[in-house]
Amino acid sequence: MAPGRNTLNKAERLSQKRSVDVLYAKGQSFVAYPLRVVYLFTDEPQAVRAAFLVVVPKKRLHRAVKRNRVKRQVREAYRLRKSALLSGLEEKGRSLWIAFHYLEKELRPSADMNKAMDKAMKILSER
């Protein structure tokens, strides 16, 4: 990734069923409301340092339009804040898998999502 560019590409998405299963089986979690963050550090060499996925349950938000909006908010908040996390992972030579679960039953403003993502990135950087 070039310095100064905040982009998200397909390689940064966690999409393989095996990887997701391992993340949920062995990962740890914490809550940065309205997000629950499940993460797993790996020492294996990966194509990217951090891969993530966003989960918005249909049980909580019934309309697909609302679920998609929340996913866009989470992806944008992550995209803007991932550079600090990636630099820390580079120093340690580790990789990270992350899942963001939306917990709220209503839409939240982007400012709330940004605060939650700041908190989540701070906690992940410390660990």
C-alpha positions in Angstrom: 0.0 0.0 0.0 1.4 3.4 -1.0 1.8 5.9 1.9 -1.0 8.4 2.2 -3.5 6.3 0.3 -6.5 5.0 2.3 -7.9 2.3 0.1 -9.7 -1.0 0.5 -9.1 -3.8 -2.0 -10.5 -7.3 -2.3 -7.5 -8.9 -0.7 -8.3 -7.1 2.6 -11.8 -8.7 2.8 -12.0 -11.9 4.9 -14.2 -14.2 2.8 -12.9 -17.8 2.9 -15.1 -20.0 5.0 -12.1 -21.8 6.5 -10.6 -18.5 7.7 -13.9 -17.2 9.1 -14.4 -20.5 11.0 -11.0 -20.3 12.5 -11.6 -16.7 13.5 -14.7 -17.6 15.4 -13.3 -20.8 16.9 -10.0 -19.3 18.2 -10.6 -15.6 18.2 -11.1 -13.2 21.1 -13.7 -10.4 21.3 -14.6 -7.1 22.9 -17.4 -4.5 22.5 -16.9 -1.0 21.2 -20.6 -0.2 21.1 -22.4 -0.5 18.7 -19.8 -2.9 17.4 -18.6 -6.2 18.7 -15.1 -6.9 17.5 -13.8 -10.5 17.1 -10.1 -10.7 16.2 -7.4 -13.2 15.8 -3.6 -12.5 15.5 -1.7 -14.9 13.3 2.1 -15.3 12.7 1.6 -17.0 9.4 2.6 -14.9 6.3 -0.5 -13.5 4.6 -1.1 -11.6 1.4 -2.2 -8.6 3.6 -1.5 -7.7 7.2 -5.1 -7.2 8.2 -8.3 -8.8 6.7 -11.8 -7.9 7.9 -15.4 -8.6 7.5 -18.6 -6.8 8.5 -21.7 -8.6 9.9 -25.1 -7.0 10.2 -27.7 -9.6 11.2 -31.0 -9.6 9.4 -32.6 -10.3 12.7 -31.6 -6.8 13.9 -32.1 -4.8 10.8 -34.8 -6.3 8.6 -34.4 -4.0 5.5 -31.4 -4.7 3.2 -31.1 -1.0 2.5 -30.4 -0.3 6.2 -28.0 -3.3 6.5 -26.0 -2.1 3.5 -25.8 1.4 4.9 -24.4 0.1 8.2 -21.8 -2.0 6.2 -20.8 1.1 4.2 -20.4 3.1 7.5 -18.2 0.4 9.1 -16.1 0.0 6.0 -15.5 3.7 5.7 -14.6 4.1 9.4 -12.2 1.2 9.1 -10.6 2.4 5.9 -9.8 5.8 7.4 -8.2 4.3 10.5 -6.4 1.2 9.4 -3.0 2.8 8.6 -2.0 3.1 12.3 -3.0 -0.5 12.9 -1.1 -1.8 9.8 2.1 0.0 10.8 1.9 -1.7 14.2 1.4 -5.1 12.6 4.3 -4.5 10.3 6.7 -3.8 13.2 5.6 -7.0 15.0 5.6 -9.1 11.8 2.0 -10.3 12.6 -1.2 -10.6 10.7 -4.7 -9.9 11.9 -8.2 -11.1 11.1 -11.1 -9.0 12.3 -14.9 -9.3 12.2 -17.1 -6.3 13.1 -20.6 -7.2 14.3 -23.3 -4.6 14.4 -25.3 -4.9 17.7 -27.9 -2.1 17.5 -31.5 -2.5 16.3 -31.6 0.9 14.6 -29.4 3.0 12.3 -26.8 5.1 14.0 -25.1 8.3 12.7 -21.7 7.9 11.1 -20.2 9.9 14.0 -21.2 7.1 16.4 -19.6 4.6 14.1 -16.4 6.6 13.9 -16.2 6.8 17.7 -16.7 3.1 18.0 -14.1 2.4 15.4 -11.6 4.7 17.1 -12.1 2.8 20.3 -11.8 -0.6 18.5 -8.6 0.5 16.8 -7.1 1.8 20.0 -7.8 -1.6 21.8 -6.5 -3.6 18.9 -3.3 -1.5 18.7 -2.6 -2.1 22.4 -3.0 -5.9 22.1 
